[in-house]
């Protein structure tokens, strides 16, 4: 009897399989299956496209959400007098002027959360068909080392998918608006 036990436990290959096999099959059930992709794909990407950073609190459809559209120092070449954002037609969410604001932001990371530090007083105008938002700060947004964000407090749309917001700005000293970049947010 003792010899049979030594042979069974002595066979290392069988003991490894018996130990590792249950862990291998249990791993997918332990971890959350919603994986986040680290790759952003753009249709019709050209050299003029600029990808801007963004952050959202909740990416589920129909969830209450807070979306931060960042304007970092590298995204601004001069002081901004006006910010124009185009809203995708498929982004079916109720936008209200009182739920959109502009603020100086601390971009979060490993050690901290993303949050507004100072609200910047601005007038917000939404066009009648909810396809564009104009933001007029009372004082120009300086092109310094601080980051700024346009913050939307909305309910996510009913349809999941990719939604691309484009931003244009009127720089100080110019009459026309210039392309600042685009944000592509994901709703699951």
C-alpha positions in Angstrom: 0.0 0.0 0.0 2.8 2.4 0.9 4.5 1.7 -2.4 1.4 2.6 -4.4 1.1 5.9 -2.6 4.7 6.8 -3.3 4.3 6.0 -6.9 1.2 8.1 -7.2 2.7 11.1 -5.4 6.1 10.6 -6.9 4.7 11.0 -10.3 5.2 14.8 -10.6 3.4 15.2 -13.9 0.1 13.9 -12.6 0.2 15.9 -9.4 0.9 19.1 -11.4 -2.0 18.5 -13.6 -4.4 17.7 -10.7 -3.3 20.9 -9.0 -3.2 23.3 -12.0 -6.2 22.1 -14.0 -8.9 23.3 -11.5 -7.2 26.7 -11.3 -7.0 27.0 -15.0 -10.7 26.4 -15.5 -11.8 28.5 -12.5 -9.9 31.7 -13.5 -12.4 33.0 -16.1 -15.2 32.8 -13.6 -13.3 34.7 -10.9 -12.3 37.7 -12.9 -14.6 40.3 -14.5 -15.1 39.6 -18.2 -15.5 43.2 -19.3 -12.0 43.9 -20.6 -11.0 47.4 -21.7 -9.2 47.7 -25.0 -6.1 49.7 -25.0 -6.5 50.5 -28.8 -8.6 53.2 -30.4 -9.6 52.6 -34.0 -10.5 55.5 -36.3 -12.3 55.3 -39.6 -11.1 57.6 -42.2 -8.1 58.7 -40.2 -6.0 61.4 -41.7 -3.1 63.5 -40.7 -5.3 66.3 -39.5 -7.0 64.1 -36.8 -6.0 64.8 -33.2 -7.0 62.4 -30.5 -7.9 64.2 -27.2 -8.1 62.6 -23.8 -11.3 62.1 -21.9 -12.7 60.3 -18.8 -16.1 59.1 -17.8 -17.3 57.7 -14.5 -19.7 55.1 -15.9 -19.7 53.5 -19.4 -22.9 51.4 -19.1 -25.9 52.4 -21.3 -28.7 54.4 -19.6 -26.5 55.0 -16.6 -26.0 58.4 -14.9 -22.6 59.6 -16.1 -20.1 62.4 -15.7 -17.9 62.8 -18.8 -14.7 64.9 -18.7 -13.5 66.2 -22.1 -9.9 67.3 -21.4 -8.1 70.3 -23.0 -4.5 69.8 -21.9 -1.7 72.3 -22.3 -0.5 70.5 -25.4 -4.0 70.8 -27.0 -4.1 74.6 -26.8 -1.7 76.8 -28.8 -3.1 80.1 -27.7 -5.7 81.6 -25.4 -9.2 80.2 -26.1 -12.1 82.7 -26.5 -14.8 80.1 -27.4 -15.1 76.4 -27.5 -17.5 74.6 -29.9 -18.3 70.9 -29.6 -20.2 68.9 -32.2 -22.4 66.2 -30.7 -22.9 63.0 -32.7 -26.5 62.6 -34.0 -26.6 59.1 -32.6 -25.8 60.3 -29.0 -29.4 60.4 -27.9 -29.2 61.9 -24.5 -30.9 65.0 -23.0 -28.4 67.8 -22.8 -29.2 70.7 -20.5 -27.2 73.9 -20.2 -27.1 73.8 -16.4 -25.5 70.3 -16.6 -22.6 71.4 -18.8 -19.7 73.4 -17.2 -16.1 74.3 -17.8 -13.5 73.9 -15.1 -9.8 73.7 -14.3 -9.3 70.0 -13.7 -6.8 67.7 -11.9 -6.5 64.7 -14.1 -6.5 61.6 -12.0 -4.4 58.5 -12.3 -3.0 55.8 -10.1 -2.9 57.9 -6.9 -5.9 60.2 -7.3 -9.3 60.8 -8.9 -10.2 63.1 -11.7 -12.0 66.2 -10.3 -12.6 69.8 -11.0 -10.5 72.2 -9.0 -12.0 75.5 -10.0 -15.2 76.2 -12.0 -14.7 78.7 -14.7 -17.7 81.0 -15.3 -19.0 80.6 -18.8 -22.1 80.9 -20.9 -23.2 77.6 -22.5 -25.5 77.5 -25.5 -26.9 74.3 -27.0 -28.4 74.5 -30.5 -32.0 73.5 -31.1 -31.3 70.0 -32.5 -28.7 69.0 -29.8 -25.8 68.6 -32.3 -23.6 71.4 -31.1 -22.6 73.1 -27.8 -20.9 76.6 -27.7 -19.1 77.6 -24.5 -18.1 81.2 -24.0 -15.9 81.7 -21.0 -16.0 85.2 -19.4 -12.2 85.4 -19.5 -10.1 83.6 -22.1 -8.7 80.2 -21.2 -5.0 80.7 -21.0 -2.5 78.6 -22.8 -0.5 77.8 -19.6 0.4 74.5 -17.9 -3.0 73.9 -16.4 -5.5 71.4 -17.8 -9.1 72.3 -18.4 -12.2 70.2 -19.1 -15.7 70.5 -20.4 -17.8 68.4 -18.1 -21.1 66.8 -19.1 -23.5 65.5 -16.4 -25.8 63.3 -18.5 -27.6 59.9 -18.7 -25.9 57.7 -21.2 -27.8 56.9 -24.4 -29.8 53.7 -24.8 -27.6 52.4 -27.6 -24.1 51.2 -26.9 -21.3 52.1 -29.3 -18.5 54.6 -30.1 -19.4 58.3 -30.1 -17.0 60.8 -31.5 -17.2 64.4 -30.3 -15.2 67.1 -32.3 -14.0 70.3 -30.8 -13.2 73.6 -32.4 -12.0 76.8 -30.7 -11.6 80.4 -31.4 -8.1 81.4 -30.5 -7.3 85.0 -29.4 -6.3 87.1 -32.3 -8.2 85.1 -34.9 -11.7 85.5 -36.3 -12.2 81.9 -37.6 -12.5 78.8 -35.5 -9.8 76.1 -35.6 -9.9 72.4 -35.1 -8.7 71.4 -31.6 -9.2 67.6 -31.7 -11.7 64.8 -31.2 -12.8 62.6 -28.3 -14.1 59.1 -29.0 -16.1 57.8 -26.0 -17.3 54.3 -25.5 -20.7 53.2 -24.1 -21.1 49.5 -23.3 
